[in-house]
């Protein structure tokens, strides 16, 4: 264990599965090893053959263009680490990207900690936030120094809007089988907040942790549920099982029993990723999903579907739920 004002440990269980698909960083300081010059690197960036991630760091242009926005952000974090002149402890969205914890938004700055209580400062494209080193646990993950998973999601609950904080909280409440991380309990999360945050931040954390639910099946479902709550809709049943005379139909992401309305977040993953396709083609997955929806409707329940674009467009998701008959919560005075 290494000491430098904060506790540094190995990855939990020592077996984190890294993002090996990230493109190799090309550093201008190593141009001689690449058999090129600084001018040639800059010229390649102008033509698109390379993409300039930050000053002194490039990646293959085609590889960058093929990456998802959150993967590009992860590359920006690694690039910041390569060009930092001092040890850098990444936090908040940046730590989450290293741990594989989903977050909302794609334009976050690279975020790190400062152990000097000078109010925090930003420089060299890195936004820095003060953290007391006494209570700080830091891990090496994928070669980078990051806040531990508990501190990472607590920081997001304390310093991001409620509707965004639910996504990472829901994620860590269940086991991450891909990366072999165990689930974190709500009790562990709340215990980890003691003595670190202000009273106002503790209230935000408490509200978010209380609302979080491990039954949420994806980041899109978590974000949907948070938006429903803020918009004043009744809380749905999660992962509701449907059956008909032929047997089990399947599970809906959301269900409002009183209104008999099922809600489905239609993420693209179910039509593309092997773990969801289970040997089927994308076309067959679409057909199977349509047949499942038809069987749910045949039970007498309506079905409303939405996609990411509708969640991100102000008011669109709320109007869609209202039009489908999803009920609002009763005012406290009417309970």
C-alpha atoms as one frame of an Amber mdcrd trajectory, in Angstrom:
protein
   0.000   0.000   0.000   1.321   3.395  -1.037   1.035   6.591   0.975   1.035
  10.153  -0.336  -1.555  11.902   1.796  -4.272   9.446   0.795  -4.595   5.693
   0.961  -3.824   4.007  -2.338  -4.992   0.452  -2.879  -5.159  -2.081  -5.649
  -8.282  -2.615  -7.700 -11.015  -4.290  -5.625 -10.383  -8.059  -5.803  -7.469
  -7.228  -8.088  -9.257  -8.302 -11.247 -10.767  -5.304 -12.996 -11.328  -5.952
 -16.670  -9.803  -2.942 -18.410 -10.969  -1.101 -21.520  -8.477  -2.774 -23.822
 -10.305  -1.437 -26.878  -9.218   2.170 -26.266  -6.954   3.462 -29.028  -3.257
   3.900 -28.365  -2.250   7.417 -27.361   0.371   9.049 -29.564   2.414  11.504
 -27.509   4.225  14.348 -29.215   7.059  14.042 -26.689   7.703  10.563 -28.108
   7.736  11.667 -31.739  11.288  10.428 -32.266  10.226   6.901 -31.309   7.422
   7.102 -33.872   9.827   8.219 -36.592   8.017  11.496 -37.174   8.271  15.194
 -36.369   6.033  17.581 -34.444   5.086  19.287 -37.700   4.103  15.978 -39.254
   1.906  15.149 -36.260   0.189  18.523 -36.532  -0.257  18.050 -40.275  -1.802
  14.604 -39.755  -4.248  16.119 -37.268  -5.296  18.743 -39.816  -5.981  16.108
 -42.462  -7.945  13.929 -40.038  -5.483  11.048 -40.071  -4.925  11.802 -36.385
  -7.218  13.408 -33.835  -5.717  15.822 -31.299  -7.184  14.886 -27.908  -5.350
  17.627 -26.027  -2.051  19.432 -26.375   0.643  16.857 -27.015  -1.688  13.860
 -27.315  -3.154  12.330 -30.480  -5.057   9.190 -31.438  -5.862   7.581 -34.763
  -8.493   9.715 -36.483 -10.651   6.842 -37.738 -10.584   5.161 -34.323 -11.689
   8.375 -32.631 -14.559   8.904 -35.076 -15.805   5.360 -34.445 -15.948   5.773
 -30.664 -19.034   6.582 -28.592 -18.990   9.963 -26.802 -18.406   8.321 -23.418
 -15.478   6.359 -24.871 -13.999   9.578 -26.224 -14.349  11.088 -22.768 -12.496
   8.103 -21.298  -9.653   8.728 -23.761  -9.558  12.374 -22.659  -9.046  11.206
 -19.073  -6.085   9.021 -20.073  -4.661  11.856 -22.149  -4.869  14.191 -19.151
  -3.000  11.660 -17.028  -0.244  11.351 -19.629   0.359  15.100 -19.761   0.014
  15.876 -16.046   3.224  16.994 -14.366   2.149  15.615 -10.982   0.191  12.669
  -9.641  -3.443  13.150 -10.539  -6.372  11.576  -8.692  -9.378  11.506 -10.989
 -12.845  11.985  -9.465 -16.548  12.394 -10.221 -17.381  11.759 -13.905 -13.750
  11.003 -14.737 -13.413   8.357 -12.025 -16.783   6.922 -13.061 -15.573   6.539
 -16.647 -12.555   4.557 -15.445 -14.666   2.311 -13.204 -17.181   1.741 -16.005
 -19.968   3.477 -14.063 -22.460   5.117 -16.459 -23.236   8.830 -16.135 -25.458
  11.302 -17.966 -24.011  13.879 -20.343 -21.053  13.925 -22.723 -19.501  17.361
 -22.269 -18.076  17.046 -18.780 -14.609  18.413 -18.107 -11.891  16.064 -16.965
 -12.225  16.147 -13.170  -9.592  15.529 -10.525  -8.878  16.254  -6.873  -6.567
  18.646  -5.153  -5.423  17.880  -1.622  -4.632  21.549  -0.955  -7.538  23.424
   0.628  -7.325  26.463  -1.625 -10.846  26.235  -2.985  -9.931  24.041  -5.909
  -8.766  25.300  -9.250  -8.667  24.360 -12.866  -5.626  24.283 -15.058  -4.362
  22.491 -18.123  -7.894  21.469 -19.012  -8.551  19.671 -15.721 -11.231  20.824
 -13.274  -9.984  20.253  -9.714 -11.961  19.887  -6.483 -10.653  19.855  -2.925
 -10.751  16.631  -0.919  -9.518  16.068   2.628  -6.748  13.451   2.319  -7.527
  11.998   5.762 -10.738  10.314   4.616  -9.728   9.709   1.008  -9.348   6.223
  -0.468  -7.666   6.052  -3.848  -7.256   3.057  -6.144  -5.124   2.328  -9.136
  -7.489   1.272 -11.884  -6.419   0.783 -15.489  -3.156   2.431 -14.490  -4.872
   5.624 -13.265  -5.413   6.962  -9.750  -9.133   7.295  -9.024 -11.456   7.737
  -6.073 -12.965   4.458  -4.873 -16.362   3.422  -6.253 -18.264   4.528  -3.126
 -16.699   8.003  -3.083 -17.148   8.328  -6.848 -20.929   7.833  -6.802 -21.340
   9.825  -3.571 -19.577  12.788  -5.181 -21.924  12.533  -8.151 -24.942  12.397
  -5.819 -23.654  15.412  -3.890 -22.604  17.620  -6.789 -24.779  16.739  -9.816
 -28.545  17.169 -10.330 -30.796  14.505  -8.782 -31.969  13.195 -12.167 -28.347
  12.564 -13.207 -27.176  11.071  -9.909 -29.623   8.149 -10.029 -27.911   6.501
 -13.006 -24.562   5.800 -11.275 -26.265   4.949  -7.964 -28.577   2.368  -9.544
 -25.569   0.874 -11.305 -23.469   0.229  -8.191 -26.407  -1.171  -6.191 -26.193
  -4.311  -8.330 -23.208  -6.498  -9.128 -21.208  -5.481 -12.197 -20.692  -8.938
 -13.688 -18.756  -7.687 -16.686 -16.092  -6.129 -14.468 -16.607  -8.564 -11.573
 -17.474  -5.937  -8.997 -19.848  -6.803  -6.156 -22.952  -4.767  -5.424 -22.660
  -1.880  -2.959 -25.436  -1.624  -0.377 -27.293   1.565   0.466 -26.029   1.244
   4.037 -22.428   1.226   2.790 -23.053   4.270   0.635 -24.603   6.292   3.445
 -21.896   5.245   5.891 -19.288   6.410   3.394 -20.754   9.914   3.387 -20.206
  10.518   7.115 -17.797  13.330   7.915 -17.017  14.183   4.296 -19.818  16.414
   2.992 -21.732  19.471   4.133 -25.212  19.089   5.646 -26.788  20.235   2.366
 -24.766  17.698   0.371 -25.721  14.952   2.831 -29.405  15.749   2.247 -28.919
  15.477  -1.514 -27.079  12.179  -1.107 -29.752  10.794   1.247 -32.559  11.675
  -1.177 -30.760  10.129  -4.147 -29.703   6.963  -2.307 -33.226   6.474  -0.919
 -34.649   6.710  -4.446 -32.037   4.472  -6.112 -33.122   0.951  -7.007 -31.038
  -2.047  -8.140 -34.003  -3.359 -10.182 -33.318  -0.719 -12.801 -32.035  -2.587
 -15.839 -29.998   0.095 -17.609 -28.823   3.689 -17.499 -31.760   4.639 -19.725
 -34.233   3.056 -17.319 -32.620   4.810 -14.345 -32.713   8.191 -16.032 -36.315
   7.593 -17.132 -37.370   6.789 -13.575 -35.717   9.908 -12.184 -37.436  12.073
 -14.807 -40.779  10.449 -13.989 -40.327  11.276 -10.319 -39.336  14.894 -10.889
 -42.281  15.322 -13.303 -44.690  14.131 -10.601 -45.768  10.779 -12.005 -46.715
   7.839  -9.810 -43.879   5.438  -9.050 -44.128   2.409 -11.366 -43.495  -1.229
 -10.564 -40.105  -2.211 -11.993 -39.519  -5.363 -14.037 -43.175  -6.428 -13.911
 -43.818  -9.970 -15.146 -46.558 -10.576 -17.731 -48.215 -13.904 -18.439 -50.944
 -15.062 -20.803 -52.534 -18.417 -21.653 -49.325 -19.475 -23.415 -47.189 -18.791
 -20.340 -44.665 -16.107 -19.529 -44.671 -13.168 -21.928 -41.706 -11.393 -20.374
 -41.019  -8.384 -18.208 -41.789  -4.725 -18.777 -39.306  -2.080 -17.611 -42.138
  -0.172 -15.866 -45.767  -0.838 -15.056 -48.520   1.319 -13.584 -51.061  -1.180
 -12.261 -53.924   1.222 -11.666 -53.745   2.635 -15.190 -52.740  -0.703 -16.753
 -49.904   0.908 -18.695 -46.534  -0.719 -19.343 -43.518   1.471 -20.062 -40.510
   0.432 -22.114 -37.224   2.258 -22.545 -36.128   1.259 -26.037 -32.345   1.286
 -25.855 -30.360   0.306 -28.920 -28.300  -2.258 -26.970 -31.052  -4.886 -27.048
 -30.818  -4.940 -30.837 -27.025  -4.901 -31.140 -25.171  -6.430 -28.188 -24.537
 -10.201 -28.175 -25.598 -10.587 -24.529 -29.065  -9.321 -25.459 -29.308 -10.897
 -28.905 -28.453 -14.399 -27.600 -27.671 -15.731 -31.044 -30.435 -13.853 -32.866
 -29.988 -11.345 -35.653 -30.906  -7.704 -35.017 -33.911  -8.111 -37.320 -35.160
 -11.125 -35.363 -34.725  -9.195 -32.109 -36.961  -6.428 -33.482 -39.600  -8.964
 -34.519 -39.461 -10.718 -31.130 -39.859  -7.392 -29.345 -42.910  -6.542 -31.453
 -44.491  -9.936 -30.719 -43.822  -9.494 -26.998 -45.483  -6.076 -27.051 -48.493
  -7.499 -28.904 -48.894 -10.170 -26.233 -48.707  -7.568 -23.464 -51.404  -5.491
 -25.189 -53.543  -8.597 -25.527 -53.618  -8.866 -21.709 -55.474  -5.547 -21.642
 -52.530  -3.267 -20.864 -51.331  -0.385 -22.954 -47.669   0.002 -23.876 -45.712
   3.241 -24.198 -42.149   3.278 -25.538 -39.448   5.923 -25.643 -35.833   6.345
 -26.693 -32.852   8.405 -25.528 -33.664  11.329 -27.810 -37.080  11.717 -26.145
 -35.506  11.676 -22.691 -33.063  14.410 -23.655 -35.595  16.748 -25.313 -37.200
  18.965 -22.621 -40.860  18.141 -22.040 -41.142  15.424 -24.694 -40.948  12.452
 -22.326 -43.380  14.006 -19.843 -45.949  14.691 -22.557 -45.587  11.164 -23.917
 -46.276   9.557 -20.526 -49.235  11.851 -19.896 -50.734  11.039 -23.300 -50.399
   7.316 -22.542 -52.424   7.732 -19.356 -49.633   7.382 -16.802 -51.087   8.803
 -13.567 -49.660  11.665 -11.525 -48.903  11.399  -7.815 -51.578  12.721  -5.526
 -50.743  15.949  -3.663 -49.855  15.387  -0.003 -53.004  17.163   1.058 -55.112
  14.657  -0.892 -53.573  11.533   0.618
